[in-house]
Amino acid sequence: MTLFQSCLGVVLAGGKSSRMGQNKAGLLRDNQDMLSYSKSLLNAAGSSQVVVSGGEHGVDDLLADMGPLGGIQSIIEQFKPQALLILPVDLPLMTSNELLALKQAGELSQRACYFTDNYLPLYLPVNAFVEQFFQQSLSRTYSQGKSQVASKSANNKRNLSGPSVRSLLTQIPHREITPKNSQCLFNTNTPEQWQQAKQLLSLQRKSHV
């Protein structure tokens, strides 16, 4: 039986990494892969338990190719958390202090909370608004694909498109906050962006020496 979790940390690692050319979760940041780094950030920000959405060892989506919301819905159904602190795996400049500020702002307001112009990372309270959104937006898709997803054969999974994180946030109470350092939101989808992120990280360290 799964224990009831207050604020569950979630690493989104289900992307195909096609533009990067390799699995972004395995990219090394100071000799630590990005999946491990992301988990450590969520732990340090106050999530006592962290799960992975997607990837080789992550929680499987109830429906294939539903994007981040498919993974989020699957985790809500399996773990029954009060809230989620959700972090994509491709943010090498993110810090635990920024995530903690996001989490605290969300807890104080009891609303979904994200950084200005960036829907992820996201603090998401699992309340009636969120549950209603998933019931209305995903229930039809879920019922259509449930019989296929029950099979372990990947060939039987339905390729279905679902709503976006943006569409979720437009329908539930939410607020935006500004990060102390906007560079923390620099995401890495290509090898060039990954090299740029490493250069930015190096410059940040030199400025603190």
TORNUMI-586433 format. One line per 8 residues: their letters; for each residue x, z negated, y of N, C-alpha, C. Coordinates in steps of 0.2 Angstrom, whole numbers, m for minus. Atoms other than C-alpha are relative to their C-alpha. Example, Ala and Ser with C-alpha at 12.3 -4.5 7.8 and 13.67 -1.06 7.14 Angstrom:
2
AS> 4/0/m6/62/m39/m22/4/0/6 | m4/1/m6/68/m36/m5/m4/m3/5;
***
This chain:
209
MTLFQSCL> 4/0/m6/0/0/0/4/0/6 | m4/m1/m6/7/5/17/m2/m6/5 | 1/5/m4/9/m9/29/m2/2/7 | 3/m1/m6/0/m9/46/6/0/5 | m5/0/m4/13/m4/59/m2/0/8 | 2/1/m7/12/m9/78/3/6/4 | m3/m6/m4/24/5/86/5/3/m5 | m4/m4/5/31/17/73/4/5/4;
GVVLAGGK> m4/m5/m3/46/27/78/m1/7/m4 | 1/m7/3/44/46/74/6/5/2 | m4/m6/m1/58/59/73/m3/6/m2 | 3/m6/2/51/76/74/6/5/m2 | m6/m4/3/63/87/63/m2/5/m4 | 2/m5/4/52/100/56/0/7/3 | m1/m7/m3/57/115/67/4/4/m5 | m4/m5/4/64/130/59/7/1/2;
SSRMGQNK> m7/m1/m3/80/130/70/2/7/0 | m2/m7/0/80/149/70/5/2/5 | m4/m2/m6/88/151/87/7/m4/m1 | m6/3/1/101/138/83/4/3/m6 | m4/m3/5/106/146/67/2/m5/m6 | m1/5/5/107/130/57/m4/m6/2 | 5/5/m1/97/114/55/3/m5/6 | m2/4/m6/97/105/72/1/m8/m2;
AGLLRDNQ> 0/7/2/95/88/63/7/m2/m3 | m6/1/3/112/90/55/6/1/5 | m5/m1/m5/122/94/71/3/m6/1 | m4/6/m1/136/82/74/1/m2/8 | m1/3/m7/136/71/90/4/m6/m1 | m5/5/1/152/61/90/0/m3/m7 | m1/1/7/153/62/71/m6/m3/m3 | 6/3/3/135/56/69/m5/6/1;
DMLSYSKS> 4/m6/0/122/69/64/m6/m2/5 | 5/1/m5/107/71/76/m6/m4/m3 | 6/4/3/94/64/64/2/m7/0 | m2/7/0/104/48/62/0/m3/7 | 0/2/m7/107/47/81/m7/m1/3 | 7/0/m2/88/50/84/m3/m7/m2 | 2/6/3/84/36/72/2/m6/4 | m3/6/m3/96/24/80/m3/m1/7;
LLNAAGSS> 3/1/m7/88/27/98/m7/m3/m1 | 6/3/0/71/23/92/0/m7/m3 | m1/7/2/77/7/83/2/m4/6 | m3/4/m6/86/2/99/m6/m1/5 | 5/0/m5/70/6/109/m6/m5/m2 | 5/5/2/60/m7/99/m4/2/m6 | 4/m2/6/53/3/84/4/m3/m6 | m3/3/5/57/m8/69/0/5/m6;
QVVVSGGE> 0/m5/5/52/6/57/0/7/3 | 0/m6/m3/56/24/60/m1/5/m6 | 1/m5/6/50/39/49/2/7/3 | m1/m7/m2/54/58/50/m5/4/m2 | 6/m5/1/41/71/52/4/7/m1 | m3/m6/2/47/87/43/7/m1/m3 | m7/0/3/64/91/36/0/m1/m7 | m1/1/7/71/89/19/m3/m7/m3;
HGVDDLLA> 2/7/3/67/70/17/m5/m3/5 | 5/2/m4/53/69/30/m7/m1/m3 | 7/1/3/35/65/28/m3/7/1 | 3/m6/0/26/81/23/m6/1/4 | 6/m1/m3/13/89/34/m6/1/m4 | 6/m1/4/m5/89/28/m1/7/m1 | 1/m7/0/m6/107/33/7/3/3 | m6/m3/m2/9/119/35/m1/4/7;
DMGPLGGI> 0/m4/m6/14/127/51/m5/m2/6 | 5/2/m5/3/116/62/4/m3/6 | m4/3/m6/18/111/74/0/m7/0 | m1/7/0/21/94/80/m6/m4/m1 | 6/4/1/3/88/80/m2/0/m7 | 1/1/7/2/92/62/4/m6/m3 | m4/6/3/16/80/58/m2/m6/3 | 3/6/m3/9/67/70/m6/m2/m4;
QSIIEQFK> 6/1/3/m8/68/62/2/m3/m7 | m2/2/7/0/66/44/3/m7/0 | m3/7/0/10/51/49/m5/m5/2 | 5/4/m2/m5/43/58/m4/m2/m7 | 4/1/6/m15/45/42/3/m4/m6 | m3/4/6/m2/38/30/2/m7/2 | m3/6/m1/5/24/40/m4/m5/5 | 5/4/m4/m10/18/51/3/m4/6;
PQALLILP> m4/4/m5/1/13/66/m5/m1/6 | 4/1/m6/m6/6/82/2/5/6 | m3/m4/m5/6/17/92/6/4/m3 | m6/m4/2/19/30/90/5/1/6 | m6/m2/m5/36/33/99/3/6/m3 | m1/m6/3/39/51/96/6/3/3 | m6/m3/m2/56/59/98/2/6/m3 | m3/m6/3/62/77/95/7/m1/m2;
VDLPLMTS> m7/1/3/78/78/85/5/4/4 | m5/m4/m4/86/90/98/2/m2/7 | m1/2/m7/89/79/113/7/m5/m1 | m7/4/0/108/73/112/1/m4/6 | m2/4/m6/108/66/129/m5/m5/2 | 5/5/m1/93/55/127/3/m7/m1 | m2/7/1/96/36/128/m5/m5/m2 | 5/5/2/88/21/121/m4/m3/6;
NELLALKQ> 3/3/m6/85/14/138/m6/4/3 | 5/m4/m2/75/29/143/m6/0/m4 | 6/1/4/64/28/128/m3/m7/0 | 3/7/m1/62/9/130/m5/0/6 | 4/m1/m6/56/13/148/m7/3/m1 | 6/m4/2/44/26/141/m5/m5/m4 | 4/4/4/37/14/128/m3/m6/4 | 3/6/m4/35/m1/140/m5/3/5;
AGELSQRA> 5/m2/m5/26/10/153/m7/2/m4 | 6/m1/4/14/16/139/m4/m6/m2 | 3/7/3/11/m2/132/m4/m3/6 | 3/3/m6/7/m8/150/m6/3/2 | 6/m4/m2/m5/6/154/m5/1/m6 | 4/m1/6/m12/7/136/m2/8/0 | 2/m7/0/m11/26/139/6/4/m3 | m5/m4/2/m1/40/132/5/1/6;
CYFTDNYL> m4/0/m6/15/41/142/6/5/m2 | m5/m5/1/28/55/144/4/1/6 | m4/m2/m6/42/61/156/m3/6/4 | 3/m5/m4/37/72/170/2/7/m2 | m1/m6/2/35/90/165/3/1/m7 | m2/0/7/40/86/147/m5/m4/m5 | 5/3/4/27/82/134/3/m4/m6 | m4/3/5/40/76/122/7/m2/3;
PLYLPVNA> 3/6/4/46/62/120/m6/m2/2 | 6/2/m1/30/54/119/m2/m7/m3 | 2/6/2/23/36/118/m8/1/m1 | 7/m1/2/6/38/109/m4/m6/m3 | 5/5/3/m7/24/107/m5/3/m5 | 5/m3/4/m18/28/92/m6/m4/1 | 6/3/m2/m34/24/100/m6/4/m2 | 6/m4/2/m52/31/99/1/7/3;
FVEQFFQQ> m1/m7/m3/m47/45/111/4/4/m4 | m5/m4/4/m33/51/100/m4/1/m7 | 4/m1/6/m44/49/84/m5/5/1 | 5/m5/m2/m58/59/92/3/7/1 | m3/m7/m1/m46/73/97/2/3/m7 | m2/m3/7/m39/75/79/m6/1/m4 | 6/m2/3/m57/74/72/m3/6/2 | 3/m6/m3/m63/87/83/4/7/m1;
SLSRTYSQ> m4/m6/0/m48/99/84/3/2/m7 | m4/m1/6/m40/97/67/m5/0/m6 | 4/1/6/m55/93/55/m2/6/m3 | 2/m7/3/m61/111/53/6/3/m4 | m6/m3/3/m43/117/49/2/m4/m6 | m1/4/6/m40/102/38/m4/1/m6 | 4/m1/6/m55/105/27/1/7/m3 | m1/m6/2/m51/123/26/6/1/m5;
GKSQVASK> m6/0/4/m33/120/19/1/m5/m5 | m1/6/4/m35/104/10/1/1/m7 | 0/m1/7/m38/111/m7/7/4/m2 | m7/m3/1/m22/122/m5/6/m4/1 | m6/5/m1/m11/108/2/0/m5/m6 | 0/5/6/m16/97/m13/5/3/m5 | m5/m3/5/m5/109/m24/7/m1/3 | m7/1/m2/14/106/m24/3/7/1;
SANNKRNL> m3/m7/0/17/125/m24/m1/2/8 | m1/m2/m7/23/131/m6/m4/6/1 | 4/m6/0/14/147/m10/m7/m1/2 | 7/1/m1/m3/139/m9/m1/m4/7 | 1/3/m6/0/131/8/m3/5/5 | 3/m5/m5/m11/139/22/5/0/6 | m3/m1/m6/m2/146/37/m5/0/6 | 5/1/m4/m13/139/50/3/m2/7;
SGPSVRSL> m2/2/m6/m11/137/69/m4/m5/3 | 4/6/m3/m16/121/78/1/m1/7 | 0/2/m7/m18/113/95/7/m2/1 | m6/2/m2/m3/109/105/0/m7/3 | m1/7/m3/4/92/112/m3/0/7 | 3/m1/m7/m1/98/129/m8/m1/0 | 7/0/1/m19/101/123/m3/m7/m1 | 2/7/2/m20/83/116/1/m4/7;
LTQIPHRE> m1/5/m6/m13/75/132/m5/2/6 | 5/m1/m5/m26/84/143/m7/m3/m2 | 6/3/2/m40/76/133/0/m7/m1 | 0/7/1/m34/58/132/3/m3/6 | m3/3/m5/m29/45/145/8/0/0 | m7/m1/0/m11/48/150/3/m2/7 | m3/1/m6/2/45/163/7/3/m1 | m7/m3/0/19/53/168/5/m5/3;
ITPKNSQC> m5/4/m3/35/43/172/6/5/1 | m6/m4/m1/51/50/179/6/m4/m3 | m6/4/3/67/46/169/5/m1/6 | m6/2/m5/82/38/178/5/6/0 | m5/m6/1/93/53/172/m4/5/m3 | 4/m5/3/84/69/170/4/4/m5 | m4/m4/5/98/76/160/m1/m3/m7 | 2/3/7/92/65/145/m5/5/m3;
LFNTNTPE> 5/m4/3/78/78/143/3/7/m2 | m3/m7/2/91/93/140/m1/1/m7 | 1/m1/7/85/100/124/5/6/m3 | m5/m5/3/96/111/112/m3/4/m5 | 3/m5/5/88/126/104/5/6/m2 | m4/m6/2/103/138/104/7/m3/0 | m7/2/0/122/136/100/3/m1/7 | m3/0/m7/126/139/119/m3/m7/3;
QWQQAKQL> 3/6/m3/114/125/124/3/m6/m3 | m3/6/3/122/113/111/7/m1/3 | m6/1/m3/139/117/118/0/m3/7 | 1/2/m7/133/114/136/m2/m8/0 | 2/7/1/125/97/130/6/m4/m1 | m6/3/2/142/92/123/4/m1/7 | m4/0/m6/150/96/140/m3/m5/5 | 4/5/m5/137/86/150/1/m7/m3;
LSLQRKSH> m2/7/3/140/71/138/7/m2/2 | m6/2/m2/158/72/141/1/m2/7 | 0/1/m7/156/73/160/m3/m7/1 | 3/6/m1/144/58/159/5/m6/m2 | m5/5/2/157/48/150/6/m1/5 | m6/0/m5/171/52/162/m2/m3/7 | 2/3/m6/160/47/177/m1/m8/m1 | 1/8/1/158/29/169/6/m3/m2;
V> m6/3/1/176/27/166/3/m4/6;
***
